[in-house]
Each structure stands twice: as structure tokens, then as C-alpha cells.
Amino acid sequence: MENTELLYTWIAGLIAFAANLISFIYGLVHFFKKGKPLCMQSLTLAMGSHALGSVYHVCQALTGELTVEGFTPAYLGRIGFFLFIIAGSYGQLDRIVDDRSPAMRRARILALAAPLCAILLYLPNLRAGSALSTEITYALVWIPALFAVYFNLKHALIPDLDFGFIKAIRPYNIMTLCLGLSELLCLTAWEYMEVHFLFVSTVLFGALSIATMIAAKKGVDKWTI
């Protein structure tokens, strides 16, 4: 049974690493060029950051050590993952799509549903017997995740402008929102060490990673501004 858990965990870590590495390389090829938007470069760096964190989990499974409490280098990759997504969504991009007019108020309010879902995903990790250091570590990942999913949902809900820019990036924002929530599912599965749930959630995360980059590329190609 223990060997089966190790195998599932190793495969899950390898899937996450491979998917993020492919996504990172894809982003380097398509977005790190003159004139390409900084938000897509930030997305690329988010994939690279997560790939680095996944290396730790792969090595962890190979050494047969599955239960490590508290902060590990893997969480640096996940924190960086969400911080880079925030960097791509907040600032210049947010000022373009949200002019703070009353017409945008509905989207700003409805977007609060995303961080609420993220909070609900955090609650199972507060189970009895969980180490305080692990709960704090998870909180360090969840806090930037709350902001990341908020901006992605807000930008997906904001009404389109005349030049079609928001419509072009809407699929990218929806995919990135799902990607962030799937990563939180992976962390919850890791906390419970439920290997089947971990495997399924990681496969979902890997598929969404690649799909997000493809959606980002299509969105950039459709921009007319």
C-alpha cells in the first residue's frame, strides 16, 4: 500500500512539473518578444515558478518521504505562482479593463465569489490534528490566491468595451481562474495525503496549465488595440 501511495505521489508531482515546464517553454516562445503584453509574461513566470516547486515533490516521493510538516521549498513555487498571476492581473491591465465606473460595480461585487470559494477550500485544511506550521504555510499560499482568483473572475465578468479587448482575454481569465482553484484542490489533497484525489486534481491542474497558455495565446492574437 505504501509503495502504491509513493507511486501515485511521484506521478502526480511529475505531471505537475511536466505540464508547468511545457507551459513555461510555450510562454517563453510566444510571449517573451518585443511588443508582447507583460501580463502574459507574468503568466509564463508563474508556470516556471510552480515547476520549480514541483521538483521538490518529485524528489520527495523518490526518497519515500511523504509526510513533511511545515514550510518546504515547494511552497515557494506555489506562492510565486499566485504572485505572478496577481502581477499580470493587477496594475496596468486592471486599469484598462476597469475604469471604476458604476457600470463595472456589478462585476466587482460578483467577483467576490471567487475568493469566497477559495476560503471554503481552505477550511478543510483546518482539521483537528493538523500541525499549526502547516496551517500557517497553507495560509501563506492562500492569501495571494484570494487576490489572484478575484481579479481573474472580475476581468471575466466585466462588460466588453468597444474594441473587443475584454472579450479577447475572457477565455484566458476563465481558464486562469479554474487553474488557481485547481491548485488549491491539489494542496488540499496533499494535506490529507489522499493519493487518488491528489492524482486526479493534479491531472486537472496539468491540463488546465497547458489550456491556459493556449487560451492566452489566442487572446493575444485577437487583441485589436
C-alpha positions as CSV (number, residue, x, y, z in Angstrom):
1,M,0.0,0.0,0.0
2,E,2.8,2.4,0.9
3,N,4.5,1.7,-2.4
4,T,1.3,2.5,-4.2
5,E,1.0,5.8,-2.4
6,L,4.6,6.7,-3.3
7,L,3.9,5.8,-7.0
8,Y,0.8,7.9,-7.1
9,T,2.5,10.8,-5.4
10,W,5.6,10.6,-7.7
11,I,3.4,10.5,-10.8
12,A,1.3,13.5,-9.5
13,G,4.4,15.5,-8.9
14,L,5.8,14.6,-12.3
15,I,2.6,15.6,-14.1
16,A,2.6,19.0,-12.4
17,F,6.2,19.5,-13.2
18,A,5.9,18.4,-16.8
19,A,2.8,20.4,-17.5
20,N,4.3,23.6,-16.0
21,L,7.6,23.1,-17.7
22,I,5.8,22.8,-21.1
23,S,3.7,25.8,-20.3
24,F,6.8,27.8,-19.3
25,I,8.6,27.0,-22.5
26,Y,5.5,27.7,-24.5
27,G,5.3,31.1,-22.9
28,L,8.9,31.9,-23.5
29,V,8.5,31.2,-27.2
30,H,5.3,33.2,-27.7
31,F,5.3,36.0,-25.1
32,F,8.9,36.9,-24.4
33,K,9.2,39.1,-27.6
34,K,9.2,42.8,-28.2
35,G,5.7,44.2,-28.0
36,K,4.1,41.3,-26.2
37,P,2.0,42.1,-23.1
38,L,3.6,42.0,-19.7
39,C,0.6,40.2,-18.2
40,M,1.3,37.1,-20.4
41,Q,5.0,37.2,-19.4
42,S,3.9,37.2,-15.8
43,L,1.8,34.2,-16.5
44,T,4.8,32.4,-18.0
45,L,6.8,33.2,-15.0
46,A,4.0,31.8,-12.8
47,M,4.3,28.5,-14.7
48,G,8.1,28.5,-14.2
49,S,7.8,29.2,-10.5
50,H,5.3,26.3,-10.0
51,A,7.5,24.0,-12.0
52,L,10.4,24.7,-9.6
53,G,8.2,24.0,-6.6
54,S,7.1,20.7,-8.2
55,V,10.6,19.5,-8.4
56,Y,10.7,19.2,-4.7
57,H,7.6,17.0,-4.6
58,V,9.1,14.7,-7.2
59,C,12.3,14.3,-5.2
60,Q,10.2,13.9,-2.0
61,A,8.4,11.0,-3.5
62,L,11.6,9.4,-4.8
63,T,13.1,9.5,-1.3
64,G,10.0,7.9,0.1
65,E,9.2,10.8,2.5
66,L,5.6,11.8,2.0
67,T,4.7,13.5,5.3
68,V,6.7,16.7,5.8
69,E,5.0,19.2,8.1
70,G,5.6,22.9,7.8
71,F,7.2,25.1,5.2
72,T,9.2,23.4,2.3
73,P,10.7,24.8,-0.9
74,A,7.7,23.5,-2.8
75,Y,5.5,26.2,-1.2
76,L,7.9,29.0,-2.5
77,G,7.0,27.9,-6.0
78,R,3.3,28.0,-5.2
79,I,3.4,31.4,-3.6
80,G,5.4,32.7,-6.6
81,F,2.8,31.1,-8.9
82,F,0.0,33.2,-7.4
83,L,2.0,36.3,-7.0
84,F,3.0,36.3,-10.7
85,I,-0.7,35.8,-11.7
86,I,-1.6,38.8,-9.5
87,A,1.2,40.8,-11.1
88,G,-0.3,40.0,-14.5
89,S,-3.8,41.0,-13.5
90,Y,-3.3,44.0,-11.2
91,G,-2.0,47.4,-12.2
92,Q,-1.9,48.3,-15.9
93,L,-4.3,45.5,-17.1
94,D,-6.8,46.2,-14.3
95,R,-6.8,49.9,-15.1
96,I,-7.5,49.1,-18.7
97,V,-10.5,46.9,-18.1
98,D,-11.9,48.5,-15.0
99,D,-12.4,52.3,-15.2
100,R,-14.1,52.3,-11.8
101,S,-17.4,53.4,-13.3
102,P,-20.8,52.4,-11.9
103,A,-21.2,50.1,-14.9
104,M,-18.3,48.0,-13.6
105,R,-19.7,47.8,-10.0
106,R,-21.7,44.6,-10.6
107,A,-18.6,42.7,-11.9
108,R,-16.6,43.9,-8.9
109,I,-19.2,42.6,-6.5
110,L,-19.9,39.3,-8.2
111,A,-16.1,38.6,-8.4
112,L,-16.0,38.3,-4.6
113,A,-17.5,34.8,-5.2
114,A,-14.1,33.6,-6.3
115,P,-12.1,34.4,-3.1
116,L,-15.1,33.1,-1.1
117,C,-14.8,29.7,-2.9
118,A,-11.0,29.8,-2.2
119,I,-11.8,30.4,1.5
120,L,-14.2,27.4,1.6
121,L,-11.4,25.3,0.1
122,Y,-9.1,26.3,2.9
123,L,-11.4,25.3,5.7
124,P,-10.9,21.5,5.3
125,N,-7.2,22.1,5.9
126,L,-8.0,23.3,9.4
127,R,-8.8,19.8,10.5
128,A,-8.0,18.6,14.0
129,G,-4.5,17.2,14.4
130,S,-3.1,19.3,11.6
131,A,0.2,20.9,12.5
132,L,0.0,24.7,13.1
133,S,3.1,25.2,11.0
134,T,1.3,23.5,8.1
135,E,-1.8,25.6,8.5
136,I,0.3,28.8,8.5
137,T,2.2,27.6,5.5
138,Y,-1.1,26.9,3.6
139,A,-2.3,30.4,4.6
140,L,0.8,31.9,3.0
141,V,-0.3,30.3,-0.3
142,W,-4.0,31.0,0.1
143,I,-3.6,34.7,0.8
144,P,-2.2,35.6,-2.7
145,A,-4.6,33.0,-4.2
146,L,-7.6,35.0,-2.9
147,F,-6.4,38.1,-4.8
148,A,-5.5,36.2,-7.9
149,V,-8.8,34.4,-8.4
150,Y,-10.7,37.7,-7.6
151,F,-9.0,39.6,-10.4
152,N,-9.4,36.7,-12.9
153,L,-13.1,36.5,-12.2
154,K,-13.6,40.2,-12.2
155,H,-11.9,40.5,-15.6
156,A,-14.0,37.7,-16.9
157,L,-17.3,39.3,-15.8
158,I,-16.6,42.9,-16.8
159,P,-18.6,44.1,-19.8
160,D,-16.8,44.2,-23.1
161,L,-15.6,47.5,-24.5
162,D,-16.0,48.7,-28.0
163,F,-12.6,47.5,-29.2
164,G,-13.2,43.9,-28.1
165,F,-10.1,43.7,-25.8
166,I,-12.0,42.2,-22.8
167,K,-13.8,39.7,-25.0
168,A,-10.4,38.5,-26.3
169,I,-8.9,37.9,-22.9
170,R,-12.1,36.5,-21.3
171,P,-11.3,32.8,-22.0
172,Y,-7.8,33.3,-20.6
173,N,-9.2,34.8,-17.4
174,I,-11.7,32.0,-17.0
175,M,-9.0,29.3,-17.5
176,T,-6.6,31.1,-15.1
177,L,-9.4,31.2,-12.5
178,C,-10.0,27.5,-12.8
179,L,-6.3,26.9,-12.8
180,G,-5.9,28.7,-9.5
181,L,-8.8,26.9,-7.8
182,S,-7.5,23.5,-9.1
183,E,-4.1,24.3,-7.5
184,L,-5.9,24.8,-4.1
185,L,-7.6,21.5,-4.6
186,C,-4.2,19.9,-5.1
187,L,-2.9,21.4,-1.9
188,T,-5.9,20.1,0.0
189,A,-5.4,16.6,-1.4
190,W,-1.7,16.9,-0.3
191,E,-2.7,17.9,3.2
192,Y,-5.0,14.9,3.5
193,M,-2.5,12.7,1.7
194,E,-5.4,11.1,-0.3
195,V,-3.3,9.9,-3.2
196,H,-6.3,9.2,-5.6
197,F,-7.7,12.7,-5.0
198,L,-4.1,14.1,-5.4
199,F,-3.6,12.3,-8.7
200,V,-7.0,13.4,-10.2
201,S,-6.6,17.0,-9.0
202,T,-3.0,17.1,-10.4
203,V,-4.1,15.8,-13.8
204,L,-6.8,18.5,-13.8
205,F,-4.2,21.1,-12.9
206,G,-1.8,20.0,-15.5
207,A,-4.4,20.0,-18.2
208,L,-5.6,23.5,-17.2
209,S,-2.0,24.8,-17.2
210,I,-1.5,23.9,-20.8
211,A,-5.0,25.0,-21.8
212,T,-4.5,28.4,-20.0
213,M,-1.4,29.1,-22.1
214,I,-3.2,28.2,-25.3
215,A,-6.1,30.5,-24.3
216,A,-3.7,33.3,-23.5
217,K,-2.0,32.9,-26.9
218,K,-5.4,33.0,-28.7
219,G,-6.4,36.1,-26.7
220,V,-3.2,37.9,-27.5
221,D,-3.7,37.1,-31.2
222,K,-7.2,38.6,-31.1
223,W,-6.3,41.9,-29.5
224,T,-7.1,44.9,-31.6
225,I,-5.7,47.7,-29.5
